[in-house]
Amino acid sequence: MTGKGHLWFGVNTGIATAVITKIPLTPITIGAGLALVVVSSLAADLDEPSSKLGRTIIKPGLVKIVLILITISILFLFGKSLSTSIVIICGVLLFSYSLKDNPIRNVGLTIVGTIAVLFGIWDALVWLMGIGSFLMIAPWTKHRTVTHTIWAVVFWYVICLDIQNRYMLPCFSWLGTITYASHLVGDSLTKAKVKWLWPILNIPIGISLIRVGSNKGDIIEHVINCTFTIVLGIIIFK
């Protein structure tokens, strides 16, 4: 799927997960949940320097607005220590920077990831150490390998579980994990598919429905997401 398709599919998945798990709707859960869903739906593609995150998601100006809103929400919830606040601010700024295909993108992500790990160790924050490790490793891996496996989904679950338990956010472990998995499901519908069990089983698994970048592929992607949105809306508002 394209970056925009992943985001759309991920938001749909996040809403469906929130409805099924009955996450209470408060300003905190909505803000933190939005941040988690956006990051989880796109994180797997940090392994692709030329990913379409910046070019196909939304307009640059809107990206900045969304990032600012997410940053405020995260800081309000997590910014209880100076180190955590610093890492979050740097991380969001770098995420905005990494939306561009820049030659030093990988180095920048690794530096911020290293800082996150160190501050995570200092504050005993498992989720921060996990995200830092992800930022350090993902940019240097081959596309659709490490970050596009069931093992990455489990790793993301550990991160989200610590966020859930540490900040008492009900069902956020499932919210983040299922949304991350939705990215893999979306890519499993493309011609290249996904090697879910790599490196144990080096076989692509999925259904070849979408050729990313083609007009037909874009149409199919939109049909899938539109159908998902309509069905979800019917279920919620019936």
Secondary structure as a PSIPRED ss2 file (coil, helix, strand):
# PSIPRED VFORMAT (PSIPRED V4.0)

   1 M C   1.000  0.000  0.000
   2 T C   1.000  0.000  0.000
   3 G H   0.000  1.000  0.000
   4 K H   0.000  1.000  0.000
   5 G H   0.000  1.000  0.000
   6 H H   0.000  1.000  0.000
   7 L H   0.000  1.000  0.000
   8 W H   0.000  1.000  0.000
   9 F H   0.000  1.000  0.000
  10 G H   0.000  1.000  0.000
  11 V H   0.000  1.000  0.000
  12 N H   0.000  1.000  0.000
  13 T H   0.000  1.000  0.000
  14 G H   0.000  1.000  0.000
  15 I H   0.000  1.000  0.000
  16 A H   0.000  1.000  0.000
  17 T H   0.000  1.000  0.000
  18 A H   0.000  1.000  0.000
  19 V H   0.000  1.000  0.000
  20 I H   0.000  1.000  0.000
  21 T H   0.000  1.000  0.000
  22 K C   1.000  0.000  0.000
  23 I C   1.000  0.000  0.000
  24 P C   1.000  0.000  0.000
  25 L C   1.000  0.000  0.000
  26 T C   1.000  0.000  0.000
  27 P H   0.000  1.000  0.000
  28 I H   0.000  1.000  0.000
  29 T H   0.000  1.000  0.000
  30 I H   0.000  1.000  0.000
  31 G H   0.000  1.000  0.000
  32 A H   0.000  1.000  0.000
  33 G H   0.000  1.000  0.000
  34 L H   0.000  1.000  0.000
  35 A H   0.000  1.000  0.000
  36 L H   0.000  1.000  0.000
  37 V H   0.000  1.000  0.000
  38 V H   0.000  1.000  0.000
  39 V H   0.000  1.000  0.000
  40 S H   0.000  1.000  0.000
  41 S H   0.000  1.000  0.000
  42 L H   0.000  1.000  0.000
  43 A H   0.000  1.000  0.000
  44 A H   0.000  1.000  0.000
  45 D H   0.000  1.000  0.000
  46 L H   0.000  1.000  0.000
  47 D H   0.000  1.000  0.000
  48 E C   1.000  0.000  0.000
  49 P C   1.000  0.000  0.000
  50 S C   1.000  0.000  0.000
  51 S C   1.000  0.000  0.000
  52 K C   1.000  0.000  0.000
  53 L H   0.000  1.000  0.000
  54 G H   0.000  1.000  0.000
  55 R H   0.000  1.000  0.000
  56 T H   0.000  1.000  0.000
  57 I C   1.000  0.000  0.000
  58 I C   1.000  0.000  0.000
  59 K C   1.000  0.000  0.000
  60 P H   0.000  1.000  0.000
  61 G H   0.000  1.000  0.000
  62 L H   0.000  1.000  0.000
  63 V H   0.000  1.000  0.000
  64 K H   0.000  1.000  0.000
  65 I H   0.000  1.000  0.000
  66 V H   0.000  1.000  0.000
  67 L H   0.000  1.000  0.000
  68 I H   0.000  1.000  0.000
  69 L H   0.000  1.000  0.000
  70 I H   0.000  1.000  0.000
  71 T H   0.000  1.000  0.000
  72 I H   0.000  1.000  0.000
  73 S H   0.000  1.000  0.000
  74 I H   0.000  1.000  0.000
  75 L H   0.000  1.000  0.000
  76 F H   0.000  1.000  0.000
  77 L H   0.000  1.000  0.000
  78 F H   0.000  1.000  0.000
  79 G C   1.000  0.000  0.000
  80 K C   1.000  0.000  0.000
  81 S C   1.000  0.000  0.000
  82 L H   0.000  1.000  0.000
  83 S H   0.000  1.000  0.000
  84 T H   0.000  1.000  0.000
  85 S H   0.000  1.000  0.000
  86 I H   0.000  1.000  0.000
  87 V H   0.000  1.000  0.000
  88 I H   0.000  1.000  0.000
  89 I H   0.000  1.000  0.000
  90 C H   0.000  1.000  0.000
  91 G H   0.000  1.000  0.000
  92 V H   0.000  1.000  0.000
  93 L H   0.000  1.000  0.000
  94 L H   0.000  1.000  0.000
  95 F H   0.000  1.000  0.000
  96 S H   0.000  1.000  0.000
  97 Y H   0.000  1.000  0.000
  98 S H   0.000  1.000  0.000
  99 L C   1.000  0.000  0.000
 100 K C   1.000  0.000  0.000
 101 D C   1.000  0.000  0.000
 102 N C   1.000  0.000  0.000
 103 P C   1.000  0.000  0.000
 104 I C   1.000  0.000  0.000
 105 R H   0.000  1.000  0.000
 106 N H   0.000  1.000  0.000
 107 V H   0.000  1.000  0.000
 108 G H   0.000  1.000  0.000
 109 L H   0.000  1.000  0.000
 110 T H   0.000  1.000  0.000
 111 I H   0.000  1.000  0.000
 112 V H   0.000  1.000  0.000
 113 G H   0.000  1.000  0.000
 114 T H   0.000  1.000  0.000
 115 I H   0.000  1.000  0.000
 116 A H   0.000  1.000  0.000
 117 V H   0.000  1.000  0.000
 118 L H   0.000  1.000  0.000
 119 F H   0.000  1.000  0.000
 120 G H   0.000  1.000  0.000
 121 I H   0.000  1.000  0.000
 122 W H   0.000  1.000  0.000
 123 D H   0.000  1.000  0.000
 124 A C   1.000  0.000  0.000
 125 L C   1.000  0.000  0.000
 126 V H   0.000  1.000  0.000
 127 W H   0.000  1.000  0.000
 128 L H   0.000  1.000  0.000
 129 M H   0.000  1.000  0.000
 130 G H   0.000  1.000  0.000
 131 I H   0.000  1.000  0.000
 132 G H   0.000  1.000  0.000
 133 S H   0.000  1.000  0.000
 134 F H   0.000  1.000  0.000
 135 L H   0.000  1.000  0.000
 136 M H   0.000  1.000  0.000
 137 I H   0.000  1.000  0.000
 138 A H   0.000  1.000  0.000
 139 P H   0.000  1.000  0.000
 140 W H   0.000  1.000  0.000
 141 T C   1.000  0.000  0.000
 142 K C   1.000  0.000  0.000
 143 H C   1.000  0.000  0.000
 144 R C   1.000  0.000  0.000
 145 T C   1.000  0.000  0.000
 146 V H   0.000  1.000  0.000
 147 T H   0.000  1.000  0.000
 148 H H   0.000  1.000  0.000
 149 T C   1.000  0.000  0.000
 150 I H   0.000  1.000  0.000
 151 W H   0.000  1.000  0.000
 152 A H   0.000  1.000  0.000
 153 V H   0.000  1.000  0.000
 154 V H   0.000  1.000  0.000
 155 F H   0.000  1.000  0.000
 156 W H   0.000  1.000  0.000
 157 Y H   0.000  1.000  0.000
 158 V H   0.000  1.000  0.000
 159 I H   0.000  1.000  0.000
 160 C H   0.000  1.000  0.000
 161 L H   0.000  1.000  0.000
 162 D H   0.000  1.000  0.000
 163 I H   0.000  1.000  0.000
 164 Q H   0.000  1.000  0.000
 165 N H   0.000  1.000  0.000
 166 R H   0.000  1.000  0.000
 167 Y H   0.000  1.000  0.000
 168 M C   1.000  0.000  0.000
 169 L C   1.000  0.000  0.000
 170 P C   1.000  0.000  0.000
 171 C C   1.000  0.000  0.000
 172 F H   0.000  1.000  0.000
 173 S H   0.000  1.000  0.000
 174 W H   0.000  1.000  0.000
 175 L H   0.000  1.000  0.000
 176 G H   0.000  1.000  0.000
 177 T H   0.000  1.000  0.000
 178 I H   0.000  1.000  0.000
 179 T H   0.000  1.000  0.000
 180 Y H   0.000  1.000  0.000
 181 A H   0.000  1.000  0.000
 182 S H   0.000  1.000  0.000
 183 H H   0.000  1.000  0.000
 184 L H   0.000  1.000  0.000
 185 V H   0.000  1.000  0.000
 186 G H   0.000  1.000  0.000
 187 D H   0.000  1.000  0.000
 188 S C   1.000  0.000  0.000
 189 L C   1.000  0.000  0.000
 190 T E   0.000  0.000  1.000
 191 K C   1.000  0.000  0.000
 192 A C   1.000  0.000  0.000
 193 K C   1.000  0.000  0.000
 194 V E   0.000  0.000  1.000
 195 K C   1.000  0.000  0.000
 196 W C   1.000  0.000  0.000
 197 L C   1.000  0.000  0.000
 198 W C   1.000  0.000  0.000
 199 P C   1.000  0.000  0.000
 200 I C   1.000  0.000  0.000
 201 L C   1.000  0.000  0.000
 202 N C   1.000  0.000  0.000
 203 I C   1.000  0.000  0.000
 204 P C   1.000  0.000  0.000
 205 I E   0.000  0.000  1.000
 206 G C   1.000  0.000  0.000
 207 I C   1.000  0.000  0.000
 208 S C   1.000  0.000  0.000
 209 L C   1.000  0.000  0.000
 210 I E   0.000  0.000  1.000
 211 R C   1.000  0.000  0.000
 212 V C   1.000  0.000  0.000
 213 G C   1.000  0.000  0.000
 214 S C   1.000  0.000  0.000
 215 N H   0.000  1.000  0.000
 216 K H   0.000  1.000  0.000
 217 G H   0.000  1.000  0.000
 218 D H   0.000  1.000  0.000
 219 I H   0.000  1.000  0.000
 220 I H   0.000  1.000  0.000
 221 E H   0.000  1.000  0.000
 222 H H   0.000  1.000  0.000
 223 V H   0.000  1.000  0.000
 224 I H   0.000  1.000  0.000
 225 N H   0.000  1.000  0.000
 226 C H   0.000  1.000  0.000
 227 T H   0.000  1.000  0.000
 228 F H   0.000  1.000  0.000
 229 T H   0.000  1.000  0.000
 230 I H   0.000  1.000  0.000
 231 V H   0.000  1.000  0.000
 232 L H   0.000  1.000  0.000
 233 G H   0.000  1.000  0.000
 234 I H   0.000  1.000  0.000
 235 I H   0.000  1.000  0.000
 236 I H   0.000  1.000  0.000
 237 F H   0.000  1.000  0.000
 238 K C   1.000  0.000  0.000
